[in-house]
Amino acid sequence: MPNQSLSLMGKISVGFMLFALFLGAGNIIFPPELGQKSGEHFVIAMIAFLITGVGLPLLGVITVAKSGGELQDMAGRVSPKFGVIFTAIVYLAIGPFFAMPRTGTVSFELGVKPYLSEATANSAWPLIAFSIVFFGITLFFALKPSRLIDTVGKVLTPALLIVIGALAVKAFVTPMDGPGKAIENYISNPFGEGFKQGYLTMDFLAALVFGIVIVQALKGKNITHRPTVVKTTIFAAFIAAIGLALVYISLGYIGSSSVQSIGFSGQGAEIITKSAFELYGNFGNILITAVIILACLTTSIGLMTASSEFFHKIFPSLSYNKWVILFAVFSTVIANFGLSTIIKVSLPVLLAIYPLAIVLMILVLASKLFNDARPVYVCALIFTAFVSLYDGLKEAGITNKAYGDFLNSIPLAQYSLGWLIPAAVGAIIGYIIVLLRKK
């Protein structure tokens, strides 16, 4: 029988791998932007950001590990069809439609574009050429998932941590001028805005599918013993959560302290690039280029692996390798629409599906309390959808005043948590239905 245990360093490597898979495009650009815009409310906004950007992903990985299933299995507790459809939507969102193309676009915007002349940077060809190379490298590693622990966990992640650490230490030891004034929604509702910005990292959705990446990587190490896989996955989740929290706080602080030094900017990519130059000069540009490309590449590999595994299972007529190639080509095309377009289109979708995924996770964790009864899942998610789907439509510019006013009157709506109480009410109604059926 093959060895079914990992050394401490082996477990830490898995944790580093998971951290690197999470740390991608959004994780680099959103904290500095939050830091600048939140001004004097930085601490409140960052706490909210950590809840959705770190706390939820941690719970997501633990839920997947303990439930013994994948996202499709969990969503399938509502109904088999819902399990397939909802899981497919999540994989497409964090895969070839939004998150994967974003990794390539952010890598170009921060790692390559600053070195190009203005005329060259404004033409389409540099991004086209870069995205082909970027997703070509992603394709190479995704075709062999067992390489992930050795390549990402033992090589790329330590290098990534060293580079981010260099930026963070410099920012704290010799800080820039300090925070400016809060603007936009951060003036009146810093917690709600920080909470919503955490959605944009897509890490919670990724957490629900990265479990299969860890399982596949461990299988490549001949570790298939279920209790060992679960313990290793949870250990890795805590390592990743600690790493993410430290990175977010550091990058957020850099943004918060940069206003007077580099001026205000509405884009996190520009903030972190200019701050790196302010802290380290030309060497700062080299550092930030290394951070961005390493972070985005590891995330792209993980998302490519997870998405291809899922769709191969649903449509086995296409091999895993063919799905990898298909998604690599599709991501290359979408990346060339540009970063701002990808973010703008993705936010309505995320606002619609994030609460559904959160409620599903909570119910799976608490399933023993209601004997995993299907009506509880169905009612809770229906009530959640009445709020979350409208939030997505509103972000897309589709509104209804009467319905919007009603939803805004629900407690916690101002904190982007208007779906929470309806979800609880739906779960209670579902449980009552279960009790009445028994009688």
DRENDOTOR-46215 format. One line per field, with one value per residue (C-alpha): residue in three letters; chain; z, x, y. Coordinates in Angstrom, 2 decimals. Last residue first. Layout:
<atoms>
type <- (ALA|...);
mol <- (A|...);
c3 <- (Z|...);
c1 <- (X|...);
c2 <- (Y|...);
</atoms>
This chain:
<atoms>
type <- (LYS|LYS|ARG|LEU|LEU|VAL|ILE|ILE|TYR|GLY|ILE|ILE|ALA|GLY|VAL|ALA|ALA|PRO|ILE|LEU|TRP|GLY|LEU|SER|TYR|GLN|ALA|LEU|PRO|ILE|SER|ASN|LEU|PHE|ASP|GLY|TYR|ALA|LYS|ASN|THR|ILE|GLY|ALA|GLU|LYS|LEU|GLY|ASP|TYR|LEU|SER|VAL|PHE|ALA|THR|PHE|ILE|LEU|ALA|CYS|VAL|TYR|VAL|PRO|ARG|ALA|ASP|ASN|PHE|LEU|LYS|SER|ALA|LEU|VAL|LEU|ILE|MET|LEU|VAL|ILE|ALA|LEU|PRO|TYR|ILE|ALA|LEU|LEU|VAL|PRO|LEU|SER|VAL|LYS|ILE|ILE|THR|SER|LEU|GLY|PHE|ASN|ALA|ILE|VAL|THR|SER|PHE|VAL|ALA|PHE|LEU|ILE|VAL|TRP|LYS|ASN|TYR|SER|LEU|SER|PRO|PHE|ILE|LYS|HIS|PHE|PHE|GLU|SER|SER|ALA|THR|MET|LEU|GLY|ILE|SER|THR|THR|LEU|CYS|ALA|LEU|ILE|ILE|VAL|ALA|THR|ILE|LEU|ILE|ASN|GLY|PHE|ASN|GLY|TYR|LEU|GLU|PHE|ALA|SER|LYS|THR|ILE|ILE|GLU|ALA|GLY|GLN|GLY|SER|PHE|GLY|ILE|SER|GLN|VAL|SER|SER|SER|GLY|ILE|TYR|GLY|LEU|SER|ILE|TYR|VAL|LEU|ALA|LEU|GLY|ILE|ALA|ALA|ILE|PHE|ALA|ALA|PHE|ILE|THR|THR|LYS|VAL|VAL|THR|PRO|ARG|HIS|THR|ILE|ASN|LYS|GLY|LYS|LEU|ALA|GLN|VAL|ILE|VAL|ILE|GLY|PHE|VAL|LEU|ALA|ALA|LEU|PHE|ASP|MET|THR|LEU|TYR|GLY|GLN|LYS|PHE|GLY|GLU|GLY|PHE|PRO|ASN|SER|ILE|TYR|ASN|GLU|ILE|ALA|LYS|GLY|PRO|GLY|ASP|MET|PRO|THR|VAL|PHE|ALA|LYS|VAL|ALA|LEU|ALA|GLY|ILE|VAL|ILE|LEU|LEU|ALA|PRO|THR|LEU|VAL|LYS|GLY|VAL|THR|ASP|ILE|LEU|ARG|SER|PRO|LYS|LEU|ALA|PHE|PHE|LEU|THR|ILE|GLY|PHE|PHE|VAL|ILE|SER|PHE|ALA|ILE|LEU|PRO|TRP|ALA|SER|ASN|ALA|THR|ALA|GLU|SER|LEU|TYR|PRO|LYS|VAL|GLY|LEU|GLU|PHE|SER|VAL|THR|GLY|THR|ARG|PRO|MET|ALA|PHE|PHE|PRO|GLY|ILE|ALA|LEU|TYR|VAL|ILE|ALA|THR|PHE|ILE|VAL|GLY|PHE|LYS|PRO|SER|VAL|ARG|GLY|ALA|MET|ASP|GLN|LEU|GLU|GLY|GLY|SER|LYS|ALA|VAL|THR|ILE|VAL|GLY|LEU|LEU|PRO|LEU|GLY|VAL|GLY|THR|ILE|LEU|PHE|ALA|ILE|MET|ALA|ILE|VAL|PHE|HIS|GLU|GLY|SER|LYS|GLN|GLY|LEU|GLU|PRO|PRO|PHE|ILE|ILE|ASN|GLY|ALA|GLY|LEU|PHE|LEU|ALA|PHE|LEU|MET|PHE|GLY|VAL|SER|ILE|LYS|GLY|MET|LEU|SER|LEU|SER|GLN|ASN|PRO|MET);
mol <- (A|A|A|A|A|A|A|A|A|A|A|A|A|A|A|A|A|A|A|A|A|A|A|A|A|A|A|A|A|A|A|A|A|A|A|A|A|A|A|A|A|A|A|A|A|A|A|A|A|A|A|A|A|A|A|A|A|A|A|A|A|A|A|A|A|A|A|A|A|A|A|A|A|A|A|A|A|A|A|A|A|A|A|A|A|A|A|A|A|A|A|A|A|A|A|A|A|A|A|A|A|A|A|A|A|A|A|A|A|A|A|A|A|A|A|A|A|A|A|A|A|A|A|A|A|A|A|A|A|A|A|A|A|A|A|A|A|A|A|A|A|A|A|A|A|A|A|A|A|A|A|A|A|A|A|A|A|A|A|A|A|A|A|A|A|A|A|A|A|A|A|A|A|A|A|A|A|A|A|A|A|A|A|A|A|A|A|A|A|A|A|A|A|A|A|A|A|A|A|A|A|A|A|A|A|A|A|A|A|A|A|A|A|A|A|A|A|A|A|A|A|A|A|A|A|A|A|A|A|A|A|A|A|A|A|A|A|A|A|A|A|A|A|A|A|A|A|A|A|A|A|A|A|A|A|A|A|A|A|A|A|A|A|A|A|A|A|A|A|A|A|A|A|A|A|A|A|A|A|A|A|A|A|A|A|A|A|A|A|A|A|A|A|A|A|A|A|A|A|A|A|A|A|A|A|A|A|A|A|A|A|A|A|A|A|A|A|A|A|A|A|A|A|A|A|A|A|A|A|A|A|A|A|A|A|A|A|A|A|A|A|A|A|A|A|A|A|A|A|A|A|A|A|A|A|A|A|A|A|A|A|A|A|A|A|A|A|A|A|A|A|A|A|A|A|A|A|A|A|A|A|A|A|A|A|A|A|A|A|A|A|A|A|A|A|A|A|A|A|A|A|A|A|A|A|A|A|A|A|A|A|A|A|A|A|A|A|A|A|A|A|A|A|A|A|A|A|A|A|A|A|A|A|A|A|A|A|A|A);
c3 <- (11.05|9.31|6.40|8.80|10.34|6.93|5.89|9.13|8.23|4.82|6.42|8.80|5.91|3.98|6.96|7.37|3.67|3.86|6.84|5.03|1.56|2.58|3.45|1.19|4.35|3.56|3.19|6.81|7.72|4.75|3.74|0.76|-0.62|-0.58|-2.15|-4.94|-5.60|-5.92|-7.93|-10.43|-11.71|-14.58|-14.58|-14.47|-10.77|-10.30|-12.12|-9.81|-6.71|-8.11|-8.40|-4.84|-3.19|-4.61|-4.92|-1.14|-0.66|-3.27|-1.72|1.76|0.46|-1.60|0.96|3.82|1.58|0.84|4.38|5.34|8.72|9.90|12.46|10.73|7.66|9.53|7.45|4.28|5.14|5.62|2.30|0.40|1.97|0.86|-2.69|-3.10|-1.68|-4.28|-7.30|-8.02|-6.76|-8.73|-11.98|-11.61|-10.86|-13.84|-16.66|-15.16|-14.09|-17.56|-19.29|-17.06|-17.63|-21.43|-24.17|-25.03|-22.01|-23.51|-26.52|-24.46|-22.02|-24.91|-26.23|-22.79|-22.09|-25.25|-24.61|-21.04|-22.21|-24.77|-22.10|-19.84|-22.69|-24.53|-24.64|-20.84|-20.81|-17.14|-15.78|-18.42|-17.51|-13.88|-14.42|-16.98|-14.59|-11.70|-13.76|-15.49|-12.17|-10.58|-13.50|-13.71|-10.00|-10.30|-13.29|-11.68|-8.57|-10.39|-13.02|-10.50|-7.91|-10.42|-12.16|-8.76|-7.85|-11.19|-10.95|-7.42|-8.68|-10.72|-7.50|-4.38|-2.35|-4.84|-7.73|-5.82|-4.98|-8.66|-9.65|-6.69|-7.36|-11.13|-10.77|-8.04|-10.34|-9.17|-8.67|-6.18|-6.06|-5.81|-2.47|-1.01|-1.67|-0.89|2.75|2.19|-0.91|0.86|3.85|1.60|0.09|3.54|4.97|1.92|1.90|5.61|5.32|2.26|3.99|7.09|4.98|2.86|5.93|7.42|4.21|3.95|7.36|6.29|3.08|4.88|7.45|4.75|2.53|5.50|6.57|2.98|2.29|-1.35|-1.11|-4.10|-4.63|-7.83|-5.70|-3.51|-6.54|-7.62|-4.12|-3.85|-7.22|-6.26|-3.16|-5.35|-6.40|-3.43|-2.57|-6.02|-5.29|-2.02|-3.74|-6.38|-5.50|-6.48|-3.56|-1.15|-2.73|-1.52|2.12|1.81|0.45|3.22|5.93|4.53|4.31|4.45|3.22|1.70|-0.82|-2.79|-1.06|2.20|2.80|2.46|4.22|5.09|3.65|2.61|5.11|5.69|7.90|7.06|3.28|3.10|4.99|2.70|-0.58|0.46|1.88|-1.45|-3.18|-0.59|-0.55|-4.34|-4.31|-1.56|-3.68|-6.98|-5.79|-3.24|-3.45|-7.10|-8.85|-6.49|-5.36|-8.84|-10.89|-10.21|-12.29|-15.57|-18.49|-16.29|-16.25|-20.04|-20.53|-18.05|-19.97|-23.21|-21.35|-20.66|-24.09|-25.99|-23.55|-24.12|-27.91|-27.89|-25.21|-27.23|-30.49|-29.51|-29.69|-26.79|-25.19|-28.41|-28.85|-25.19|-25.17|-23.32|-19.90|-17.94|-20.16|-19.13|-15.48|-14.32|-17.27|-18.80|-15.62|-14.95|-18.38|-18.00|-14.55|-15.68|-18.49|-15.82|-13.47|-15.92|-18.61|-18.80|-15.15|-12.01|-13.75|-15.93|-12.90|-10.90|-13.73|-14.21|-10.50|-10.58|-13.61|-12.46|-8.87|-9.93|-12.16|-9.35|-6.91|-3.79|-2.38|-5.79|-4.82|-2.33|-4.76|-7.55|-5.25|-4.59|-1.93|1.30|3.32|5.55|2.83|0.87|4.03|5.15|1.74|1.85|5.46|4.57|1.40|3.49|6.12|3.69|1.03|2.37|6.01|5.15|3.07|6.00|8.28|5.55|5.29|9.05|9.24|6.18|7.37|7.43|3.69|2.27|-1.35|-1.13|0.89|-1.10|-4.31|-2.73|-1.62|-5.05|-7.38|-5.92|-4.73|-7.89|-10.13|-8.22|-4.74|-4.38|-6.22|-4.42|-1.02|-2.04|-3.14|0.04|2.08|0.05|0.69|4.40|4.36|2.74|5.23|8.03|6.39|4.41|5.06|3.02|1.80|-0.90|0.00);
c1 <- (-47.33|-44.01|-45.05|-45.91|-42.42|-40.72|-42.89|-41.90|-38.24|-38.74|-40.47|-37.50|-35.01|-36.97|-37.01|-33.24|-32.67|-34.98|-32.90|-29.56|-30.50|-30.26|-26.61|-25.10|-24.51|-27.39|-29.66|-28.95|-32.66|-35.08|-36.34|-33.97|-35.72|-39.10|-37.68|-36.13|-39.41|-41.28|-38.53|-37.88|-34.31|-32.14|-28.81|-26.52|-25.88|-29.65|-29.96|-27.39|-29.08|-32.41|-30.99|-29.66|-32.93|-35.52|-32.73|-32.31|-35.98|-35.69|-32.42|-33.91|-37.07|-35.22|-32.53|-35.03|-37.40|-34.55|-34.11|-30.45|-31.51|-32.53|-29.79|-27.43|-27.35|-25.72|-22.50|-24.47|-26.94|-24.15|-22.54|-25.83|-26.47|-23.03|-23.44|-26.83|-25.42|-22.59|-24.80|-26.53|-23.88|-21.28|-23.24|-23.77|-20.02|-18.69|-19.64|-17.92|-14.85|-14.37|-14.91|-12.38|-9.74|-9.78|-11.80|-8.57|-8.91|-12.07|-10.16|-7.33|-9.84|-11.59|-8.33|-7.24|-10.76|-10.76|-7.23|-8.09|-11.36|-9.41|-6.99|-9.85|-11.29|-14.47|-17.09|-17.05|-19.45|-20.36|-17.14|-15.04|-16.82|-15.79|-12.16|-11.70|-13.00|-10.80|-7.59|-8.11|-8.93|-5.76|-3.52|-5.01|-4.45|-0.78|-0.30|-2.02|0.15|3.45|2.72|1.56|4.26|7.14|5.91|5.49|9.08|10.50|8.53|9.81|13.40|12.73|12.14|11.61|8.80|7.49|7.89|5.93|3.30|2.92|2.32|0.04|-2.16|-2.31|-3.55|-5.99|-7.79|-9.63|-6.45|-5.72|-2.26|1.08|2.41|-0.71|-2.91|-0.39|-1.01|-4.36|-3.15|-0.10|-2.29|-4.67|-1.73|-0.45|-3.87|-4.76|-1.42|-1.58|-5.17|-4.38|-1.45|-3.47|-6.32|-3.97|-2.37|-5.83|-7.08|-3.98|-4.68|-8.30|-7.16|-4.56|-7.12|-9.67|-7.14|-5.80|-9.33|-10.12|-6.99|-6.14|-2.50|-0.56|1.26|-0.75|-3.79|-2.71|-2.77|-6.17|-7.61|-6.14|-7.61|-10.96|-11.10|-10.42|-14.08|-15.94|-12.96|-13.12|-16.62|-15.35|-12.30|-14.23|-12.03|-15.01|-17.09|-14.64|-15.54|-19.12|-18.05|-15.83|-18.79|-21.09|-18.53|-17.62|-21.26|-21.62|-18.24|-17.06|-19.91|-18.07|-15.02|-13.11|-10.54|-6.81|-4.67|-0.97|2.17|4.19|5.46|9.14|9.04|5.43|5.64|9.13|7.98|4.96|6.86|9.59|6.98|5.13|8.37|9.28|5.74|5.72|9.05|7.76|4.62|6.38|8.78|7.46|3.70|3.45|5.86|5.91|2.28|0.94|2.85|0.17|-2.27|-0.40|-2.30|-2.90|0.85|1.25|-2.13|-1.27|1.97|-0.02|-2.50|0.23|1.90|-1.36|-2.40|0.90|0.61|-2.98|-2.21|0.76|-1.26|-4.19|-2.48|-2.53|0.60|2.59|1.79|2.42|5.76|5.80|7.32|4.20|2.16|4.01|3.51|0.66|-1.74|-0.48|-0.73|-4.12|-5.36|-4.11|-5.61|-8.82|-9.27|-9.26|-11.67|-14.36|-15.79|-13.19|-13.17|-14.48|-17.74|-17.87|-17.27|-19.98|-22.51|-21.72|-22.21|-25.59|-26.75|-25.50|-26.73|-29.98|-30.68|-29.93|-32.20|-31.63|-29.20|-27.54|-25.94|-23.75|-22.89|-22.19|-19.90|-17.81|-18.31|-16.91|-18.94|-15.95|-13.51|-16.05|-17.19|-13.60|-12.76|-15.80|-15.27|-11.79|-13.11|-15.81|-13.41|-10.77|-12.27|-15.83|-14.93|-11.57|-13.31|-15.57|-12.53|-10.82|-13.75|-13.83|-10.05|-9.93|-12.64|-10.26|-9.67|-11.94|-11.10|-7.35|-7.28|-10.14|-8.19|-5.09|-7.16|-8.84|-5.83|-3.78|-6.49|-8.46|-5.70|-4.64|-3.92|-6.33|-4.18|-1.11|-2.70|-3.78|-0.22|1.23|-1.13|-0.10|3.54|2.78|1.38|4.57|6.68|4.77|5.32|2.51|0.75|-0.80|2.40|1.45|0.00);
c2 <- (14.52|13.88|16.07|18.90|18.70|18.87|21.84|23.59|23.01|24.62|27.61|27.98|27.78|30.41|32.75|32.33|33.06|36.08|37.33|36.99|38.31|41.97|41.47|44.14|46.24|48.63|45.61|44.62|44.82|44.66|48.13|48.21|45.11|46.87|50.03|47.93|46.15|49.43|51.12|48.33|48.20|46.95|48.83|45.80|46.39|46.42|43.09|41.51|42.88|41.63|38.12|38.30|39.34|36.96|34.37|34.19|33.31|30.55|29.34|28.98|27.30|24.68|23.86|23.45|21.47|18.93|17.67|17.20|15.84|19.32|19.95|17.51|19.78|22.68|22.74|21.98|24.75|27.29|26.33|26.64|30.04|31.25|29.87|31.54|34.79|34.73|33.94|37.25|39.67|37.68|37.90|41.64|42.11|40.10|42.49|45.53|43.56|42.03|45.38|47.15|44.45|44.36|42.61|40.77|38.52|37.01|35.60|34.12|32.65|30.85|29.38|28.14|26.86|24.72|23.38|22.40|20.82|18.78|17.57|16.44|14.39|15.40|12.64|12.83|15.81|16.30|14.77|16.50|19.73|19.42|18.41|21.20|23.82|22.64|22.46|25.80|27.47|26.12|27.07|30.57|31.09|30.10|32.41|35.38|35.30|34.72|37.39|39.96|39.49|39.42|42.58|44.24|43.53|44.69|47.93|48.42|48.14|51.28|53.22|51.12|52.72|55.28|52.79|50.16|52.77|53.71|50.07|49.33|52.35|51.82|48.25|49.26|51.69|54.80|56.78|59.55|61.08|59.28|60.56|62.16|59.16|56.40|55.52|53.80|51.96|50.54|49.69|47.74|45.86|44.88|44.04|41.97|40.11|39.27|38.07|35.94|34.21|33.44|32.06|29.91|28.33|27.72|26.08|23.87|22.38|21.79|20.04|17.90|16.78|15.88|14.05|12.08|11.11|9.94|7.86|8.77|9.86|8.49|11.84|12.42|11.66|14.55|16.90|15.57|16.03|19.53|20.54|18.98|21.17|24.19|24.11|25.57|27.74|29.35|30.60|32.05|33.49|35.44|38.47|40.62|39.37|41.00|44.33|43.81|43.49|46.55|48.53|47.34|48.14|51.56|52.71|56.50|57.75|54.45|54.67|57.37|58.86|58.57|61.28|60.72|58.17|58.59|60.17|57.13|54.62|53.82|50.70|49.73|50.20|48.70|45.61|45.20|45.48|43.04|40.67|40.63|39.57|36.94|35.56|35.11|33.30|31.00|30.44|29.67|26.98|24.47|24.88|25.92|23.57|20.58|20.80|21.63|19.05|16.42|18.49|17.67|19.25|22.28|23.04|23.37|25.06|27.80|28.41|28.72|30.91|33.45|33.18|33.73|36.46|38.28|38.28|39.54|42.12|43.45|43.41|45.64|49.03|51.48|50.02|50.37|54.06|54.82|53.01|49.71|48.99|49.92|47.52|44.36|43.43|45.61|45.70|42.43|40.39|41.99|40.87|37.29|36.82|38.49|35.94|33.21|34.99|36.07|33.77|30.97|29.94|31.60|32.49|29.36|27.14|28.93|28.69|24.98|24.37|26.08|24.08|20.65|20.87|22.54|19.54|17.08|18.93|21.03|18.46|18.57|21.89|19.99|17.18|19.68|21.67|18.58|16.00|14.67|17.14|17.76|18.83|20.91|22.66|23.32|24.81|27.07|28.09|29.37|31.04|32.78|34.10|35.40|37.71|37.88|38.53|40.12|42.80|43.67|44.08|46.12|48.54|49.12|49.64|51.93|54.32|57.32|56.88|54.18|55.06|54.66|51.44|49.88|50.48|48.95|45.90|45.37|45.05|42.19|39.82|40.46|39.12|36.06|34.81|31.89|29.35|30.67|30.12|26.60|25.75|27.22|25.04|21.97|22.88|23.23|19.70|18.40|20.31|18.62|15.24|13.69|10.40|7.59|5.88|3.42|0.00);
</atoms>
